[in-house]
């Protein structure tokens, strides 16, 4: 397991998020969980014991790379020592956090509880799991519109523009009502939906996506969803003149691809 390569992938993802206007300021966060420990911790030369914000028995013995609270995603590539930490999960409620003396944060992202909880619940038989939270403007804007609070309405509107969207999220985008960032309520509402969805809309806040493949794949899922939301926004300002793909055609495409979907 090459830590340098992983840090590069996280950094490239952070830049992509910023370049797509989904990571303004210090918004957004990223984590990468691996079942094994990193033998060579490279930049992370200092350490201390911490209490984990979520009891995580399924993660014991593993490691999670995670962004720091208040850090900018655009800086992850050039300054991983300032923006990232490595947490070894020693027991279900204790960890060792490794960091650089150059760090610009005092603790991992405020969403650390949700990252741990999602990993603990969804890791399954995989030996790795990746999570990205981004503040995508079009998806976030739509979550401010009353009619888009409804799961069925939202997904049928969003997933009608490109086949690639439903291919990458065949059970749709889960919707969590607004809750305080980093709160237990936000975490609990997310956990109730995340086993059935690979992407969740945090209403009036952004989205969070997970993938067992790579951090870039988790971001790809968000990018597909955000592109669909942009089409929907464009249709709204064009007085809903767009037709979208016929649902029967979407069903046919998914059947041809042998992908089960639950929206159409």
VOBA-1610 file (N, C-alpha, C; in pm, whole numbers, padded with zeros to 5 digits, always signed):
BEGIN
Unk+00086-00119+00000Unk+00000+00000+00000Unk+00089+00124+00000Unk+00081+00204-00103Unk+00170+00318-00124Unk+00104+00445-00073Unk+00152+00496+00042Unk+00091+00614+00101Unk+00109+00737+00012Unk+00224+00749-00052Unk+00246+00863-00142Unk+00141+00867-00253Unk+00113+00751-00311Unk+00015+00743-00419Unk-00125+00778-00368Unk-00157+00734-00248Unk-00288+00764-00189Unk-00301+00914-00163Unk-00195+00974-00108Unk-00198+01118-00082Unk-00216+01198-00211Unk-00152+01152-00318Unk-00168+01218-00448Unk-00312+01209-00496Unk-00374+01093-00481Unk-00513+01075-00524Unk-00607+01163-00444Unk-00585+01173-00314Unk-00668+01261-00231Unk-00649+01406-00275Unk-00524+01445-00299Unk-00496+01581-00340Unk-00561+01616-00473Unk-00554+01525-00569Unk-00615+01550-00699Unk-00766+01562-00686Unk-00824+01481-00599Unk-00969+01489-00577Unk-01006+01623-00514Unk-00928+01667-00417Unk-00954+01796-00354Unk-00951+01910-00454Unk-00855+01907-00545Unk-00848+02012-00648Unk-00966+02006-00742Unk-01008+01884-00779Unk-01124+01868-00867Unk-01249+01927-00801Unk-01267+01899-00674Unk-01384+01949-00601Unk-01384+02102-00602Unk-01270+02161-00573Unk-01261+02307-00573Unk-01286+02364-00712Unk-01229+02301-00814Unk-01245+02352-00951Unk-01388+02339-01002Unk-01467+02253-00940Unk-01608+02241-00977Unk-01697+02324-00885Unk-01637+02420-00815Unk-01711+02511-00726Unk-01787+02437-00616Unk-01733+02325-00571Unk-01800+02246-00468Unk-01719+02239-00339Unk-01619+02326-00328Unk-01534+02324-00210Unk-01483+02462-00176Unk-01574+02557-00163Unk-01533+02694-00132Unk-01475+02702+00009Unk-01373+02789+00024Unk-01313+02805+00156Unk-01267+02672+00214Unk-01309+02647+00337Unk-01271+02521+00403Unk-01385+02420+00403Unk-01481+02436+00312Unk-01594+02343+00306Unk-01553+02210+00244Unk-01628+02105+00279Unk-01602+01973+00225Unk-01498+01897+00304Unk-01500+01764+00292Unk-01403+01680+00360Unk-01392+01545+00291Unk-01282+01477+00317Unk-01250+01350+00250Unk-01191+01254+00353Unk-01227+01126+00342Unk-01159+01024+00422Unk-01137+00898+00340Unk-01029+00826+00373Unk-00996+00700+00308Unk-00965+00599+00418Unk-01044+00492+00428Unk-01021+00391+00531Unk-00959+00266+00469Unk-00859+00212+00540Unk-00793+00088+00499Unk-00789-00006+00619Unk-00816-00133+00596Unk-00821-00229+00706Unk-00686-00250+00773Unk-00579-00220+00701Unk-00446-00242+00757Unk-00383-00110+00802Unk-00280-00119+00883Unk-00205-00001+00925Unk-00099+00034+00821Unk-00063+00160+00818Unk+00047+00205+00733Unk+00177+00190+00811Unk+00272+00113+00757Unk+00400+00095+00824Unk+00485+00222+00815Unk+00483+00285+00698Unk+00558+00408+00678Unk+00460+00525+00677Unk+00465+00607+00781Unk+00368+00715+00795Unk+00417+00846+00733Unk+00534+00847+00676Unk+00588+00958+00599Unk+00580+01091+00672Unk+00485+01176+00633Unk+00475+01312+00687Unk+00430+01317+00832Unk+00364+01210+00876Unk+00293+01214+01005Unk+00384+01162+01117Unk+00464+01253+01172Unk+00570+01214+01266Unk+00531+01232+01413Unk+00425+01306+01439Unk+00381+01327+01577Unk+00249+01254+01599Unk+00220+01221+01724Unk+00098+01143+01749Unk+00048+01164+01891Unk-00079+01132+01908Unk-00142+01135+02041Unk-00266+01047+02039Unk-00308+01003+02155Unk-00428+00921+02165Unk-00551+01010+02162Unk-00657+00963+02096Unk-00782+01039+02092Unk-00901+00947+02119Unk-01009+01006+02166Unk-01137+00936+02176Unk-01206+00945+02040Unk-01253+00835+01989Unk-01324+00837+01862Unk-01466+00893+01882Unk-01516+00973+01788Unk-01649+01032+01803Unk-01763+00935+01771Unk-01728+00811+01731Unk-01830+00709+01706Unk-01769+00573+01737Unk-01842+00491+01812Unk-01794+00357+01845Unk-01792+00273+01718Unk-01672+00224+01683Unk-01651+00164+01551Unk-01583+00028+01561Unk-01652-00075+01609Unk-01588-00206+01625Unk-01541-00269+01495Unk-01608-00238+01384Unk-01572-00300+01257Unk-01444-00240+01196Unk-01395-00132+01255Unk-01278-00064+01199Unk-01150-00090+01278Unk-01161-00163+01388Unk-01045-00185+01475Unk-00932-00252+01398Unk-00813-00197+01413Unk-00695-00249+01344Unk-00667-00179+01212Unk-00762-00096+01168Unk-00745-00025+01042Unk-00697+00118+01061Unk-00687+00189+00950Unk-00639+00327+00951Unk-00726+00413+00860Unk-00744+00537+00900Unk-00821+00630+00817Unk-00741+00758+00796Unk-00724+00794+00671Unk-00669+00924+00635Unk-00785+01021+00624Unk-00775+01136+00690Unk-00890+01226+00691Unk-00844+01371+00693Unk-00922+01457+00631Unk-00889+01599+00624Unk-00911+01666+00760Unk-00836+01772+00784Unk-00846+01845+00909Unk-00957+01948+00908Unk-01010+01976+01023Unk-01114+02078+01037Unk-01059+02215+00998Unk-01134+02286+00915Unk-01093+02420+00874Unk-00992+02424+00761Unk-00956+02308+00706Unk-00858+02303+00597Unk-00927+02313+00461Unk-00854+02368+00364Unk-00908+02386+00230Unk-00875+02265+00143Unk-00976+02213+00075Unk-00953+02096-00010Unk-00856+02126-00123Unk-00853+02250-00168Unk-00762+02286-00278Unk-00615+02274-00237Unk-00589+02273-00104Unk-00452+02267-00055Unk-00402+02124-00030Unk-00490+02025-00045Unk-00453+01888-00011Unk-00336+01837-00096Unk-00333+01875-00222Unk-00229+01824-00312Unk-00091+01880-00277Unk-00083+02012-00259Unk+00046+02076-00236Unk+00090+02072-00090Unk-00007+02064+00002Unk+00027+02072+00144Unk-00043+01962+00225Unk-00018+01836+00193Unk-00082+01728+00269Unk-00040+01728+00416Unk+00080+01777+00444Unk+00127+01782+00582Unk+00048+01881+00666Unk-00006+01984+00602Unk-00082+02086+00673Unk-00230+02051+00687Unk-00279+01961+00603Unk-00424+01944+00589Unk-00477+01805+00621Unk-00390+01706+00638Unk-00435+01568+00657Unk-00377+01507+00783Unk-00448+01410+00837Unk-00395+01330+00949Unk-00427+01184+00922Unk-00357+01098+00993Unk-00377+00954+00982Unk-00417+00902+01119Unk-00533+00836+01126Unk-00584+00787+01253Unk-00584+00634+01251Unk-00510+00573+01343Unk-00514+00428+01359Unk-00623+00395+01462Unk-00712+00303+01425Unk-00822+00264+01513Unk-00772+00154+01606Unk-00744+00189+01731Unk-00685+00095+01826Unk-00790+00008+01894Unk-00905+00064+01921Unk-01017-00009+01981Unk-01143+00056+01928Unk-01258+00005+01970Unk-01382+00058+01913Unk-01409+00205+01949Unk-01342+00257+02051Unk-01364+00396+02088Unk-01236+00477+02108Unk-01120+00419+02074Unk-00993+00489+02091Unk-00910+00481+01963Unk-00833+00585+01939Unk-00746+00585+01824Unk-00617+00659+01853Unk-00520+00642+01765Unk-00396+00721+01769Unk-00397+00809+01644Unk-00390+00941+01664Unk-00386+01031+01550Unk-00241+01072+01524Unk-00198+01052+01400Unk-00064+01089+01355Unk-00076+01212+01266Unk+00013+01307+01288Unk+00004+01431+01211Unk+00142+01493+01197Unk+00152+01590+01109Unk+00277+01662+01088Unk+00285+01780+01185Unk+00404+01818+01225Unk+00417+01940+01307Unk+00373+02065+01232Unk+00355+02053+01100Unk+00310+02167+01019Unk+00159+02178+01009Unk+00086+02091+01076Unk-00060+02089+01059Unk-00122+02224+01093Unk-00229+02256+01019Unk-00301+02382+01039Unk-00437+02359+01106Unk-00454+02246+01171Unk-00581+02213+01234Unk-00555+02152+01371Unk-00656+02154+01454Unk-00642+02094+01587Unk-00712+01961+01599Unk-00800+01929+01502Unk-00872+01802+01506Unk-00918+01768+01365Unk-00956+01642+01340Unk-01012+01606+01209Unk-01141+01683+01183Unk-01187+01678+01060Unk-01309+01745+01020Unk-01422+01726+01120Unk-01509+01826+01129Unk-01624+01820+01219Unk-01717+01705+01182Unk-01706+01655+01058Unk-01790+01543+01014Unk-01723+01408+01041Unk-01619+01405+01123Unk-01547+01281+01152Unk-01641+01172+01202Unk-01740+01211+01282Unk-01834+01110+01335Unk-01909+01040+01222Unk-01956+01117+01123Unk-02028+01057+01011Unk-01937+00969+00926Unk-01813+01012+00906Unk-01718+00932+00828Unk-01694+00797+00895Unk-01668+00798+01025Unk-01646+00673+01098Unk-01770+00586+01095Unk-01886+00646+01119Unk-02010+00570+01126Unk-02043+00504+00993Unk-02025+00577+00882Unk-02052+00521+00750Unk-01955+00407+00719Unk-01827+00428+00748Unk-01729+00322+00726Unk-01762+00199+00809Unk-01795+00219+00935Unk-01824+00109+01025Unk-01944+00028+00978Unk-02044+00098+00922Unk-02167+00032+00878Unk-02154-00033+00741Unk-02079+00031+00651Unk-02082-00009+00510Unk-01956-00080+00460Unk-01856-00096+00544Unk-01731-00156+00498Unk-01752-00297+00443Unk-01831-00378+00514Unk-01860-00513+00468Unk-01734-00596+00452Unk-01725-00668+00339Unk-01610-00755+00313Unk-01495-00682+00246Unk-01515-00554+00217Unk-01410-00477+00151Unk-01297-00447+00249Unk-01177-00425+00196Unk-01065-00390+00283Unk-01036-00241+00279Unk-01124-00165+00211Unk-01107-00021+00203Unk-01239+00047+00172Unk-01250+00173+00208Unk-01375+00247+00186Unk-01342+00395+00181Unk-01409+00467+00090Unk-01375+00607+00063Unk-01499+00694+00071Unk-01484+00811+00133Unk-01599+00900+00155Unk-01560+01042+00116Unk-01649+01108+00043Unk-01628+01248+00004Unk-01753+01328+00038Unk-01734+01440+00105Unk-01842+01536+00127Unk-01805+01663+00053Unk-01896+01711-00033Unk-01873+01833-00109Unk-01998+01921-00105Unk-01978+02050-00117Unk-02090+02144-00113Unk-02124+02189-00256Unk-02183+02096-00328Unk-02218+02116-00468Unk-02330+02220-00482Unk-02311+02324-00563Unk-02409+02433-00567Unk-02546+02397-00623Unk-02553+02318-00730Unk-02683+02291-00790Unk-02767+02195-00706Unk-02707+02089-00657Unk-02779+01998-00569Unk-02824+02070-00442Unk-02734+02150-00388Unk-02769+02223-00265Unk-02881+02322-00290Unk-02877+02392-00403Unk-02984+02487-00434Unk-03118+02417-00445Unk-03123+02305-00518Unk-03250+02234-00534Unk-03307+02189-00399Unk-03219+02161-00303Unk-03268+02117-00172Unk-03335+02230-00095Unk-03324+02352-00145Unk-03393+02466-00085Unk-03534+02483-00141Unk-03570+02404-00243Unk-03703+02413-00304Unk-03794+02307-00244Unk-03911+02347-00198Unk-03999+02260-00121Unk-04030+02129-00191Unk-04065+02134-00319Unk-04106+02012-00389Unk-03994+01909-00400Unk-03868+01956-00394Unk-03755+01865-00408Unk-03717+01797-00276Unk-03794+01824-00172Unk-03774+01752-00046Unk-03827+01609-00054Unk-03914+01586-00152Unk-03974+01453-00169Unk-03879+01363-00248Unk-03848+01247-00192Unk-03749+01156-00252Unk-03788+01115-00394Unk-03911+01071-00414Unk-03953+01022-00546Unk-03952+01135-00648Unk-04007+01250-00612Unk-04011+01363-00705Unk-03869+01407-00741Unk-03787+01424-00640Unk-03650+01470-00661Unk-03574+01378-00755Unk-03578+01248-00728Unk-03499+01154-00807Unk-03551+01136-00948Unk-03680+01136-00966Unk-03734+01122-01102Unk-03702+01245-01186Unk-03693+01360-01122Unk-03656+01481-01195Unk-03505+01482-01226Unk-03425+01445-01128Unk-03280+01451-01142Unk-03226+01345-01237Unk-03279+01223-01227Unk-03221+01110-01299Unk-03271+01095-01442Unk-03348+01190-01489Unk-03405+01178-01625Unk-03316+01241-01733Unk-03208+01307-01696Unk-03133+01383-01795Unk-03022+01305-01865Unk-02956+01218-01793Unk-02848+01139-01852Unk-02856+00997-01797Unk-02837+00900-01884Unk-02839+00760-01839Unk-02726+00733-01740Unk-02611+00797-01762Unk-02496+00773-01673Unk-02530+00798-01527Unk-02624+00888-01503Unk-02656+00923-01364Unk-02715+00804-01291Unk-02819+00744-01347Unk-02883+00633-01276Unk-02796+00507-01281Unk-02710+00494-01381Unk-02616+00382-01384Unk-02526+00387-01260Unk-02487+00507-01222Unk-02396+00524-01109Unk-02466+00537-00974Unk-02597+00558-00975Unk-02673+00563-00850Unk-02810+00501-00873Unk-02816+00370-00897Unk-02940+00302-00937Unk-03049+00302-00832Unk-03016+00330-00708Unk-03120+00340-00604Unk-03150+00486-00573Unk-03096+00576-00652Unk-03125+00717-00634Unk-03039+00783-00528Unk-03067+00910-00507Unk-02996+00992-00409Unk-03082+01000-00284Unk-03031+00952-00173Unk-03104+00963-00047Unk-03111+01108-00002Unk-03216+01144+00070Unk-03233+01283+00113Unk-03246+01289+00265Unk-03159+01365+00326Unk-03164+01389+00471Unk-03205+01534+00494Unk-03311+01557+00574Unk-03350+01696+00606Unk-03235+01769+00674Unk-03240+01900+00670Unk-03130+01977+00727Unk-03110+01945+00875Unk-02983+01928+00910Unk-02942+01911+01049Unk-02808+01980+01066Unk-02775+02017+01187Unk-02651+02089+01212Unk-02530+02008+01165Unk-02438+02068+01089Unk-02317+01998+01047Unk-02242+01939+01165Unk-02199+01814+01151Unk-02125+01748+01256Unk-02208+01696+01371Unk-02340+01717+01364Unk-02426+01679+01476Unk-02457+01530+01475Unk-02498+01480+01591Unk-02539+01341+01603Unk-02664+01315+01520Unk-02752+01414+01514Unk-02875+01399+01435Unk-02843+01380+01287Unk-02749+01458+01234Unk-02710+01444+01094Unk-02651+01306+01071Unk-02566+01261+01161Unk-02504+01129+01149Unk-02610+01020+01152Unk-02703+01026+01245Unk-02805+00922+01259Unk-02896+00918+01137Unk-02935+01033+01087Unk-03021+01038+00968Unk-02947+00982+00846Unk-02818+01008+00838Unk-02738+00956+00727Unk-02726+00805+00736Unk-02701+00755+00855Unk-02686+00610+00874Unk-02813+00534+00839Unk-02928+00597+00857Unk-03055+00531+00827Unk-03072+00508+00676Unk-03003+00587+00595Unk-03021+00580+00449Unk-02900+00523+00375Unk-02781+00542+00429Unk-02658+00513+00353Unk-02643+00366+00312Unk-02699+00266+00384Unk-02682+00129+00334Unk-02752+00106+00200Unk-02852+00187+00169Unk-02930+00169+00046Unk-02893+00268-00064Unk-02800+00358-00037Unk-02762+00461-00135Unk-02612+00484-00127Unk-02550+00511-00241Unk-02408+00545-00238Unk-02386+00695-00235Unk-02495+00771-00233Unk-02486+00917-00223Unk-02608+00969-00147Unk-02583+01063-00058Unk-02689+01123+00024Unk-02684+01274+00008Unk-02800+01334-00012Unk-02810+01480-00013Unk-02833+01528+00129Unk-02739+01604+00180Unk-02756+01672+00308Unk-02824+01805+00276Unk-02954+01811+00296Unk-03032+01927+00252Unk-02973+02058+00305Unk-02963+02153+00212Unk-02914+02288+00242Unk-02770+02288+00296Unk-02696+02184+00259Unk-02560+02168+00311Unk-02465+02113+00204Unk-02509+02014+00128Unk-02423+01952+00028Unk-02454+01804+00014Unk-02358+01725-00027Unk-02379+01581-00044Unk-02262+01505+00015Unk-02287+01377+00046Unk-02181+01288+00090Unk-02196+01157+00014Unk-02086+01107-00041Unk-02089+00985-00120Unk-01983+00889-00071Unk-02006+00760-00095Unk-01914+00657-00050Unk-01883+00561-00165Unk-01766+00499-00159Unk-01728+00402-00261Unk-01626+00305-00203Unk-01637+00176-00237Unk-01534+00080-00198Unk-01419+00077-00299Unk-01427+00154-00407Unk-01329+00149-00514Unk-01213+00246-00493Unk-01244+00375-00484Unk-01140+00476-00472Unk-01202+00608-00430Unk-01117+00699-00384Unk-01167+00831-00347Unk-01215+00905-00472Unk-01150+00880-00585Unk-01193+00946-00708Unk-01329+00894-00754Unk-01356+00767-00730Unk-01487+00713-00766Unk-01596+00773-00681Unk-01570+00795-00552Unk-01669+00861-00466Unk-01699+01000-00518Unk-01595+01072-00561Unk-01616+01205-00618Unk-01687+01197-00753Unk-01657+01095-00835Unk-01726+01077-00963Unk-01878+01067-00942Unk-01917+00991-00841Unk-02060+00975-00813Unk-02124+01111-00786Unk-02057+01192-00705Unk-02107+01326-00676Unk-02112+01410-00802Unk-02009+01397-00885Unk-02001+01477-01008Unk-02116+01443-01103Unk-02149+01315-01115Unk-02264+01276-01198Unk-02392+01337-01143Unk-02410+01330-01012Unk-02532+01383-00950Unk-02540+01535-00967Unk-02427+01603-00951Unk-02427+01748-00963Unk-02454+01792-01107Unk-02402+01718-01204Unk-02430+01748-01344Unk-02580+01736-01372Unk-02643+01632-01318Unk-02787+01614-01336Unk-02864+01728-01272Unk-02819+01772-01155Unk-02885+01883-01087Unk-02871+02012-01168Unk-02758+02028-01236Unk-02739+02146-01320Unk-02837+02145-01437Unk-02855+02027-01499Unk-02956+02016-01606Unk-03094+02053-01553Unk-03126+02005-01434Unk-03257+02034-01376Unk-03273+02184-01349Unk-03168+02245-01299Unk-03172+02389-01275Unk-03190+02466-01406Unk-03116+02426-01509Unk-03129+02492-01639Unk-03271+02476-01693Unk-03331+02360-01671Unk-03468+02339-01716Unk-03565+02429-01640Unk-03542+02447-01512Unk-03629+02533-01432Unk-03625+02676-01484Unk-03504+02727-01512Unk-03496+02866-01559Unk-03539+02879-01704Unk-03553+02765-01774Unk-03604+02766-01912Unk-03752+02729-01915Unk-03820+02747-01800Unk-03964+02725-01787Unk-04004+02580-01816Unk-03917+02487-01774Unk-03945+02343-01780Unk-03982+02295-01920Unk-03907+02340-02020Unk-03934+02300-02158Unk-03869+02166-02194Unk-03773+02123-02114Unk-03704+01999-02144Unk-03791+01877-02118Unk-03771+01772-02195Unk-03851+01650-02180Unk-03780+01545-02094Unk-03647+01546-02099Unk-03575+01440-02032Unk-03588+01310-02111Unk-03517+01207-02066Unk-03526+01076-02131Unk-03655+01007-02086Unk-03724+00946-02178Unk-03846+00873-02146Unk-03814+00765-02042Unk-03891+00758-01933Unk-03866+00656-01830Unk-03860+00514-01886Unk-03941+00485-01989Unk-03939+00352-02048Unk-03803+00324-02113Unk-03743+00428-02170Unk-03612+00412-02231Unk-03505+00391-02124Unk-03519+00461-02013Unk-03424+00443-01902Unk-03432+00300-01850Unk-03554+00249-01832Unk-03573+00111-01785Unk-03509+00014-01883Unk-03529+00038-02012Unk-03474-00051-02115Unk-03322-00052-02112Unk-03262+00066-02099Unk-03116+00076-02093Unk-03062-00001-01973Unk-03127+00015-01858Unk-03080-00052-01737Unk-03095-00203-01748Unk-03202-00248-01812Unk-03222-00392-01834Unk-03114-00446-01926Unk-03080-00369-02030Unk-02975-00411-02124Unk-02839-00421-02053Unk-02818-00331-01958Unk-02691-00328-01884Unk-02694-00428-01767Unk-02810-00487-01744Unk-02831-00581-01633Unk-02798-00517-01498Unk-02847-00392-01485Unk-02832-00318-01359Unk-02971-00297-01300Unk-02990-00341-01179Unk-03119-00323-01112Unk-03131-00179-01063Unk-03247-00118-01090Unk-03270+00019-01043Unk-03407+00025-00976Unk-03427+00122-00890Unk-03549+00129-00809Unk-03629+00259-00827Unk-03589+00341-00925Unk-03650+00473-00937Unk-03760+00477-01043Unk-03738+00412-01159Unk-03834+00418-01270Unk-03903+00282-01290
//
